[in-house]
């Protein structure tokens, strides 16, 4: 039977943990005031409502004009884990937009965010690393991280963090090494990446191989990869069942074997047969990187002699449906069949 009593309970579709938004253009200013409120419950509700509100891109610019970004920066030091977690989540959403990234760098928000790398709560650490990774996706952001001297810290965290956070750190370092490799070399990143080549997760293996390829662009990186024993591990990854692992392993070998030392180290590790097996791979990126790596190895007399036995297999790809692969195959055939 219906009752005339009015229930004090919220309807099932109302979340009591979120603060109700003010109408129209008053919503964000009110949230900004409540983010700085002394009452913990008010801050919690405000930051949770803000997190949902920011998913509409139209609210990003208004939030920055109102000073929401500065308020979130202060909340990163809040003693409450819920506030810290949602504050970093808000910053991640903002970092997905150009205005948010610019604000992140202008306000030097990277420094308080980096303090959360040592947070006892994994979710806060993950969100903090996600923020930094999203900032690193643009050259100015990557340069800001390098200039803040956080590459060494990221490499150290890479060796001790949880697997899902390691993936984020590997992406951040990938973008940072596009603008500067010296910091990563000085931080012994090559040794850290080499260890991860044996990781059980294929995602971490292929990202580690990709980062080795990035770090091997300068001569010092190629020499460090050889010294670390990375070539033998990369050679073993060429038979991996995951396409991304094979492609990035072949790409890393291609980069390292540009030097004479790299060529002979790879040849002695029996890398040529493993690369030849990838020439007919179903994936075009794998074929391309394998053929380019074989071209590098064919520049050594020993490599050329061994590859003469497989030149027809490579020649078959001179008419590959992917023009990049066909072009690489034509160059490989010229190098292999070259006579002094």
N, C-alpha and C positions, 0 to 999 in steps of 0.2 A: 504494500500500500504506500502511496506517495506521502511524504512527510512535509509539513510546513516549516520544519526547521531548516535554517540555512547552514550548509556545511562549511566548516572553516578550512577544509582541504582544497588544495589546488586541483583543477581539472587534470586529467591524465596527460594532456599534451602541453602542460606548462612545466618548465624546468625551474624549480625553486632555487637552483644554484646560480641563476643568471639574473642580473639586474635588468629591470624593464627599461627599454630605450625611450629617451625623450623623443618628441615628435620632430620630424624633419631635420633642419640644420642645427637643432639644439642637441641632437643625439651625441655627437662626438665631443663637444665641449663638456657636456655633463659627464661622459665617461672619463674624460681627462681629469676632471676634478676628483672623481671617485677613485681613480688609479692612485692618487696621492693622499687618499683618506687614511687617517690613523687607525681606523677599524679594519681588522683583517678580513672579516666577512664581506665588507663593502669592496675591498680591493679584489678579493677572489671573484666576486660576482661581476665586477666591472671588467676584469681582464678576460673572463670567459665570454662575456657578451661581445667585447671588442674583437676577440679572435674570430668569431663568426661574422661580425660586421665587416671586417677587413677583407673577407673573401670576395666582396664586391669591389672590383678595381676602381670604381668611381669614388670610393671612400678613402683611397690611399693618399691622394693629394690633399684632401681636406684634413686628414689626420696629421699630416706633416705640418700643414699651416697652423694647426691648433697646438702643436707641440707634443702630440702623442708619442712620437719617437723618443723625445727626451724623457718623458715619463716612464716609458718602457725600459730605457737605459737604467734608470734608477731602480726599477723593480728587479733587475737582474741580481741585485744584492739582497733581496728580501729574504728573511729567514724562513718563510713558508715555501715548501716545495711546489705546491700547486701554483702559487703566484710566479715563481721562477720558471716553471714548466710552460705555463701559458704565455708568459712574457716572451720567452724565446720562440714560441710557436707564432706569436704575432709578428715578431721580427722576421721570421722565415717567410711569412706571407708577404710582408712588405719588401723583402729582399728579392722577391720574384718580379719586381717592377723597377724600372730605371730610376724613378724618383726615390724609391725606397733604398736602392743601392747607393745613390748619391748621398742621401741623408745619413746612411750608415757610415760612410767614409768621412763626411764632413764633421759629424759629431764624435768621431773616433770611438764608435760603439764597439768596435772589434776588441778593444782592451777588456771591458767588463764581460763581454761574451766569452773571451778566452779564459777568464777566471773560472768559468763553469766547466772547463775541461776536467777539473779536479772535483767536480760536484759528486757527492756520494750517491746521488740518484741517477741511474743509467739514462732515464728519459730526458733529464735535464742536459746531460752530456751529449746525448744524441742530437737534441734540438740545437745545442750550441754549435756542434760540428756541422749540422745541416745549414745553419745561418752562414757560417764562414765559407762553406762550399759554394753556396749560391752567390755569395759576393765574389768568389774567385772566378766565376764563369766569364767575367768581362776582364779585359786587360788592365783597366785602372784598378779594379778590385784585387786582382792577383798581385799587382805591383804594391798595393797597400798592405797586403798580407806579408809580402817579402820584406818590405821596408820596416814593418813592425817586428821583424825578426822572429816570426812564428813558425818558420819552416822547421827549425831544429826541434821545437816543441811538438809539432805535428808528427815528425819522424819518431820521436820517443813514444808518443801516445800510440802510434801505429803498432808498436811491439807489445803493448800491454792491454789494449782495449778489447771490448767485445767484438765479435765478428761483424755484426751489422754496422758498428761504428767504424771498423777498419775499412769497410767498403767506401764510406763517406770520406774518410781521410785520404784514401788512395785517389779519389776523384779530385779532392782539393789540391793535392800535390801535383796531380796531372796538369791542372790549369796553372798552378804556380810555376811549374817548370817550363811552360811555354814562354814566360817572360824572363826567367832566370834559372839557370841550372847550377850555378856555383854554390848557392846556399844549400841546395840539396846534397851536392857532393861533399861539402864541408860537414854536413850533418850525418854523413855515412848512410844516406838513403839507399844507395845501391846495395849495401849489405842487408838492409832491412827488406828490400824488395826481393832479393834473391832467396831469403828464408821463406817468404810467402809463396814462392813458386811451388812449394811442396804442400801447400794448404789443401785441406780436404774439400773446400768449397770451390767450384769452378769459377764463380764470380770473382773471388779474391785472386785466384790464379791468373785469370786473364787480365785483371786490372794491374796486378803486379808486373806481368809481362809488358803490358802497355806502358807502364811507368818506367820500366827498364829501357824500353825503346826511346822514350822521351829523354831520359837521362844520358843515353848513349849518343846523343847528337854531337856534343863536343868530344874532342879527342880524349880528354881526361876521363870522360864517362865510359868511352869504349875500353880504355885500358883498365879501368876499375872493374868493369863487367867481366873481363877476362880473368883478372886477378881473383875475383870473388867466386869463380867457378860457375858463373851463370850460364855459360854456353852449354854445358853438359845437361843441366836441368831443363833448359829451353829445348834442347834436342829431344829429351824424353817427353816433353809436352806436345810434340808434333803428332803423336799418335792418340792424343786425347779425344774423347768422344764429343766434347763440346766445341762447336765451330769457332766461337770467339777465342777460346784458348789456343786452338791451332793457328788462327789468323794472327793473333798478337805475338805468339811465340815465333812464328816465321818472320814477322815484321821486326822483332827485336834482333833476331839472328842477322837479318839483312842489314840492320844498322851497325851492329857490332863488327861484322866481317868486312867492313870497308877498309879497315887497317890490315896490314900484313900479319901482325900478331893475331888478330881476330880470325883471319882466314885459316891460318895453319892450326890454330887451336880447334876450330870447328871441324876441319878436315880430319885431324887426329881423333876427334870425338865421334867419328863416323856419322857426321851430320848429313852428308850428301845423300845416302840412300833414304834417310827419313824424309828429306825434302823432296826427293824425286817421287816418293809415294803421294805427295800432295799436289803434284802437277795436274792430276786429273780430278782433283777434289770437286765436289758438287758446288761448293761456295766459291764465287769469283774472287773475293778478297783473299781467301786462303791460296788460291791458285796464283794470284798476282804476287803476293808476298813471297811465296815459295820460289817462283821463277826469278824474282829479283834477287833473292838470297843466293840462288844457284849461280846467277850471273856474277855476283861478287866472288864466289868461290872459284868460278872458272877463270878468274884473272890470275890465279896461282897455277903454275904448270902442272902440279900434282892434281889439282881439282879439275883442270881442263882434260887431262888424260882419262880421269874416271868418268867425266860427264860425256865424253865422246861415245860411250856405250848407250847413252840415253838421249842423244841429240834428236833422234826421230820422234821420241815421245814429246819432247818440247816443241819440235817443229809442227806437230799436229795442232798446236794451239796458236800458230801464227794467223789463223783465221777464226780465232775464238769469237763468240758472239759479243763478248765485252771487249771493246776496242783497246782499253787500257791493258788487258791481259794479252791481247794479240800483239800490241806494240812491245810489251816487255818480252814476249816470246821471240820476236824477231831480233831484238837486241841480244838476247841470250844465245841464240843460234850463231850470230856473228861472232860473239866473244868465244864461244866454245870451239867453233871451226876455224878460228884465226890461225894463220900460219906465219911465222917470222920470215 
